[in-house]
Amino acid sequence: MISMSKLAIAISAKNKIYFLTNERETMYQITLAYDSQPIHWNKNYDDALQAFTDFLAFTDWGFADEYSTVNLLMPTGKMYTKTFYREGRKVVTK
């Protein structure tokens, strides 16, 4: 059973809901998804600076057909999202 205090919810660009669990309250997590597919890659961080550095390192759509979505999930529940479209558009939300 998962403790509710350690459960975070991530919502993708296509409004699909993913449940991400953190072993510690101070965990940062980056997720990557291509097009409308589920999360393709994720990584957990203890260090906020390293998490933000890696999040900012994503600069294009990668191997996506139409777009890729990169999320940085904070321990507070706040999420930063970058969406890269193949035609060159870049959308950043928080």
mmCIF file of the C-alpha atoms, coordinates in Angstrom:
data_MODEL
# 
_entry.id   MODEL 
# 
loop_
_atom_site.group_PDB 
_atom_site.id 
_atom_site.type_symbol 
_atom_site.label_atom_id 
_atom_site.label_alt_id 
_atom_site.label_comp_id 
_atom_site.label_asym_id 
_atom_site.label_entity_id 
_atom_site.label_seq_id 
_atom_site.pdbx_PDB_ins_code 
_atom_site.Cartn_x 
_atom_site.Cartn_y 
_atom_site.Cartn_z 
_atom_site.occupancy 
_atom_site.B_iso_or_equiv 
_atom_site.pdbx_formal_charge 
_atom_site.auth_seq_id 
_atom_site.auth_comp_id 
_atom_site.auth_asym_id 
_atom_site.auth_atom_id 
_atom_site.pdbx_PDB_model_num 
ATOM 1  C CA . MET A 1 1  ? 0.000  0.000  0.000   1.00 0.00 ? 1  MET A CA 1 
ATOM 2  C CA . ILE A 1 2  ? 1.261  3.475  -0.902  1.00 0.00 ? 2  ILE A CA 1 
ATOM 3  C CA . SER A 1 3  ? 1.178  6.286  1.612   1.00 0.00 ? 3  SER A CA 1 
ATOM 4  C CA . MET A 1 4  ? -0.885 9.190  0.274   1.00 0.00 ? 4  MET A CA 1 
ATOM 5  C CA . SER A 1 5  ? 1.765  11.642 1.474   1.00 0.00 ? 5  SER A CA 1 
ATOM 6  C CA . LYS A 1 6  ? 4.210  10.108 -0.988  1.00 0.00 ? 6  LYS A CA 1 
ATOM 7  C CA . LEU A 1 7  ? 1.888  10.022 -3.996  1.00 0.00 ? 7  LEU A CA 1 
ATOM 8  C CA . ALA A 1 8  ? 2.058  12.597 -6.780  1.00 0.00 ? 8  ALA A CA 1 
ATOM 9  C CA . ILE A 1 9  ? -0.163 12.859 -9.834  1.00 0.00 ? 9  ILE A CA 1 
ATOM 10 C CA . ALA A 1 10 ? 1.198  13.923 -13.218 1.00 0.00 ? 10 ALA A CA 1 
ATOM 11 C CA . ILE A 1 11 ? -1.167 14.893 -16.046 1.00 0.00 ? 11 ILE A CA 1 
ATOM 12 C CA . SER A 1 12 ? 0.162  14.656 -19.589 1.00 0.00 ? 12 SER A CA 1 
ATOM 13 C CA . ALA A 1 13 ? -0.556 16.999 -22.503 1.00 0.00 ? 13 ALA A CA 1 
ATOM 14 C CA . LYS A 1 14 ? -3.372 14.679 -23.633 1.00 0.00 ? 14 LYS A CA 1 
ATOM 15 C CA . ASN A 1 15 ? -4.936 14.745 -20.126 1.00 0.00 ? 15 ASN A CA 1 
ATOM 16 C CA . LYS A 1 16 ? -3.862 11.213 -19.270 1.00 0.00 ? 16 LYS A CA 1 
ATOM 17 C CA . ILE A 1 17 ? -3.183 10.782 -15.560 1.00 0.00 ? 17 ILE A CA 1 
ATOM 18 C CA . TYR A 1 18 ? -0.073 9.023  -14.290 1.00 0.00 ? 18 TYR A CA 1 
ATOM 19 C CA . PHE A 1 19 ? 0.660  8.245  -10.659 1.00 0.00 ? 19 PHE A CA 1 
ATOM 20 C CA . LEU A 1 20 ? 4.263  8.791  -9.651  1.00 0.00 ? 20 LEU A CA 1 
ATOM 21 C CA . THR A 1 21 ? 5.500  7.646  -6.282  1.00 0.00 ? 21 THR A CA 1 
ATOM 22 C CA . ASN A 1 22 ? 8.380  9.215  -4.392  1.00 0.00 ? 22 ASN A CA 1 
ATOM 23 C CA . GLU A 1 23 ? 10.320 7.338  -1.767  1.00 0.00 ? 23 GLU A CA 1 
ATOM 24 C CA . ARG A 1 24 ? 11.185 10.595 0.001   1.00 0.00 ? 24 ARG A CA 1 
ATOM 25 C CA . GLU A 1 25 ? 9.402  13.897 0.284   1.00 0.00 ? 25 GLU A CA 1 
ATOM 26 C CA . THR A 1 26 ? 12.375 15.812 -1.198  1.00 0.00 ? 26 THR A CA 1 
ATOM 27 C CA . MET A 1 27 ? 12.396 13.950 -4.508  1.00 0.00 ? 27 MET A CA 1 
ATOM 28 C CA . TYR A 1 28 ? 12.353 15.756 -7.849  1.00 0.00 ? 28 TYR A CA 1 
ATOM 29 C CA . GLN A 1 29 ? 11.352 13.837 -10.967 1.00 0.00 ? 29 GLN A CA 1 
ATOM 30 C CA . ILE A 1 30 ? 11.736 14.445 -14.709 1.00 0.00 ? 30 ILE A CA 1 
ATOM 31 C CA . THR A 1 31 ? 9.505  12.557 -17.132 1.00 0.00 ? 31 THR A CA 1 
ATOM 32 C CA . LEU A 1 32 ? 9.592  12.418 -20.928 1.00 0.00 ? 32 LEU A CA 1 
ATOM 33 C CA . ALA A 1 33 ? 6.758  11.336 -23.230 1.00 0.00 ? 33 ALA A CA 1 
ATOM 34 C CA . TYR A 1 34 ? 6.544  11.254 -27.023 1.00 0.00 ? 34 TYR A CA 1 
ATOM 35 C CA . ASP A 1 35 ? 3.303  12.206 -28.783 1.00 0.00 ? 35 ASP A CA 1 
ATOM 36 C CA . SER A 1 36 ? 0.282  10.726 -26.964 1.00 0.00 ? 36 SER A CA 1 
ATOM 37 C CA . GLN A 1 37 ? 2.240  7.733  -25.637 1.00 0.00 ? 37 GLN A CA 1 
ATOM 38 C CA . PRO A 1 38 ? 2.760  6.970  -21.929 1.00 0.00 ? 38 PRO A CA 1 
ATOM 39 C CA . ILE A 1 39 ? 5.889  8.149  -20.153 1.00 0.00 ? 39 ILE A CA 1 
ATOM 40 C CA . HIS A 1 40 ? 8.904  6.944  -22.141 1.00 0.00 ? 40 HIS A CA 1 
ATOM 41 C CA . TRP A 1 41 ? 11.652 7.905  -19.654 1.00 0.00 ? 41 TRP A CA 1 
ATOM 42 C CA . ASN A 1 42 ? 11.880 9.242  -16.113 1.00 0.00 ? 42 ASN A CA 1 
ATOM 43 C CA . LYS A 1 43 ? 14.570 10.016 -13.558 1.00 0.00 ? 43 LYS A CA 1 
ATOM 44 C CA . ASN A 1 44 ? 14.453 10.907 -9.853  1.00 0.00 ? 44 ASN A CA 1 
ATOM 45 C CA . TYR A 1 45 ? 16.707 13.497 -8.210  1.00 0.00 ? 45 TYR A CA 1 
ATOM 46 C CA . ASP A 1 46 ? 17.568 14.418 -4.635  1.00 0.00 ? 46 ASP A CA 1 
ATOM 47 C CA . ASP A 1 47 ? 19.348 17.595 -5.722  1.00 0.00 ? 47 ASP A CA 1 
ATOM 48 C CA . ALA A 1 48 ? 17.165 20.482 -6.981  1.00 0.00 ? 48 ALA A CA 1 
ATOM 49 C CA . LEU A 1 49 ? 19.991 22.125 -8.941  1.00 0.00 ? 49 LEU A CA 1 
ATOM 50 C CA . GLN A 1 50 ? 20.773 18.917 -10.846 1.00 0.00 ? 50 GLN A CA 1 
ATOM 51 C CA . ALA A 1 51 ? 17.072 18.370 -11.584 1.00 0.00 ? 51 ALA A CA 1 
ATOM 52 C CA . PHE A 1 52 ? 16.677 21.889 -13.034 1.00 0.00 ? 52 PHE A CA 1 
ATOM 53 C CA . THR A 1 53 ? 19.960 21.587 -14.969 1.00 0.00 ? 53 THR A CA 1 
ATOM 54 C CA . ASP A 1 54 ? 18.818 18.354 -16.609 1.00 0.00 ? 54 ASP A CA 1 
ATOM 55 C CA . PHE A 1 55 ? 15.322 19.744 -17.263 1.00 0.00 ? 55 PHE A CA 1 
ATOM 56 C CA . LEU A 1 56 ? 16.811 22.755 -19.065 1.00 0.00 ? 56 LEU A CA 1 
ATOM 57 C CA . ALA A 1 57 ? 19.041 20.446 -21.135 1.00 0.00 ? 57 ALA A CA 1 
ATOM 58 C CA . PHE A 1 58 ? 16.019 19.220 -23.136 1.00 0.00 ? 58 PHE A CA 1 
ATOM 59 C CA . THR A 1 59 ? 15.926 21.463 -26.228 1.00 0.00 ? 59 THR A CA 1 
ATOM 60 C CA . ASP A 1 60 ? 14.017 19.673 -28.996 1.00 0.00 ? 60 ASP A CA 1 
ATOM 61 C CA . TRP A 1 61 ? 11.430 16.971 -29.855 1.00 0.00 ? 61 TRP A CA 1 
ATOM 62 C CA . GLY A 1 62 ? 13.907 14.075 -29.847 1.00 0.00 ? 62 GLY A CA 1 
ATOM 63 C CA . PHE A 1 63 ? 12.470 10.956 -31.518 1.00 0.00 ? 63 PHE A CA 1 
ATOM 64 C CA . ALA A 1 64 ? 8.814  12.061 -31.420 1.00 0.00 ? 64 ALA A CA 1 
ATOM 65 C CA . ASP A 1 65 ? 6.646  12.022 -34.538 1.00 0.00 ? 65 ASP A CA 1 
ATOM 66 C CA . GLU A 1 66 ? 4.779  15.243 -33.657 1.00 0.00 ? 66 GLU A CA 1 
ATOM 67 C CA . TYR A 1 67 ? 5.787  16.506 -30.199 1.00 0.00 ? 67 TYR A CA 1 
ATOM 68 C CA . SER A 1 68 ? 7.552  15.575 -26.988 1.00 0.00 ? 68 SER A CA 1 
ATOM 69 C CA . THR A 1 69 ? 6.601  16.593 -23.464 1.00 0.00 ? 69 THR A CA 1 
ATOM 70 C CA . VAL A 1 70 ? 9.136  17.003 -20.649 1.00 0.00 ? 70 VAL A CA 1 
ATOM 71 C CA . ASN A 1 71 ? 7.862  17.476 -17.088 1.00 0.00 ? 71 ASN A CA 1 
ATOM 72 C CA . LEU A 1 72 ? 9.735  18.460 -13.944 1.00 0.00 ? 72 LEU A CA 1 
ATOM 73 C CA . LEU A 1 73 ? 7.732  17.455 -10.886 1.00 0.00 ? 73 LEU A CA 1 
ATOM 74 C CA . MET A 1 74 ? 8.629  19.288 -7.680  1.00 0.00 ? 74 MET A CA 1 
ATOM 75 C CA . PRO A 1 75 ? 8.241  17.869 -4.141  1.00 0.00 ? 75 PRO A CA 1 
ATOM 76 C CA . THR A 1 76 ? 5.598  20.547 -3.492  1.00 0.00 ? 76 THR A CA 1 
ATOM 77 C CA . GLY A 1 77 ? 3.391  19.136 -6.261  1.00 0.00 ? 77 GLY A CA 1 
ATOM 78 C CA . LYS A 1 78 ? 4.152  21.944 -8.712  1.00 0.00 ? 78 LYS A CA 1 
ATOM 79 C CA . MET A 1 79 ? 5.073  20.823 -12.232 1.00 0.00 ? 79 MET A CA 1 
ATOM 80 C CA . TYR A 1 80 ? 7.015  22.619 -14.964 1.00 0.00 ? 80 TYR A CA 1 
ATOM 81 C CA . THR A 1 81 ? 6.301  21.416 -18.513 1.00 0.00 ? 81 THR A CA 1 
ATOM 82 C CA . LYS A 1 82 ? 8.099  21.957 -21.818 1.00 0.00 ? 82 LYS A CA 1 
ATOM 83 C CA . THR A 1 83 ? 6.423  20.782 -25.026 1.00 0.00 ? 83 THR A CA 1 
ATOM 84 C CA . PHE A 1 84 ? 8.503  20.690 -28.204 1.00 0.00 ? 84 PHE A CA 1 
ATOM 85 C CA . TYR A 1 85 ? 6.707  20.439 -31.548 1.00 0.00 ? 85 TYR A CA 1 
ATOM 86 C CA . ARG A 1 86 ? 8.368  19.075 -34.657 1.00 0.00 ? 86 ARG A CA 1 
ATOM 87 C CA . GLU A 1 87 ? 7.564  22.204 -36.677 1.00 0.00 ? 87 GLU A CA 1 
ATOM 88 C CA . GLY A 1 88 ? 9.661  24.253 -34.246 1.00 0.00 ? 88 GLY A CA 1 
ATOM 89 C CA . ARG A 1 89 ? 7.197  25.570 -31.671 1.00 0.00 ? 89 ARG A CA 1 
ATOM 90 C CA . LYS A 1 90 ? 8.169  25.373 -28.003 1.00 0.00 ? 90 LYS A CA 1 
ATOM 91 C CA . VAL A 1 91 ? 5.611  25.797 -25.202 1.00 0.00 ? 91 VAL A CA 1 
ATOM 92 C CA . VAL A 1 92 ? 6.676  26.194 -21.582 1.00 0.00 ? 92 VAL A CA 1 
ATOM 93 C CA . THR A 1 93 ? 4.108  26.117 -18.763 1.00 0.00 ? 93 THR A CA 1 
ATOM 94 C CA . LYS A 1 94 ? 4.218  25.942 -15.012 1.00 0.00 ? 94 LYS A CA 1 
# 
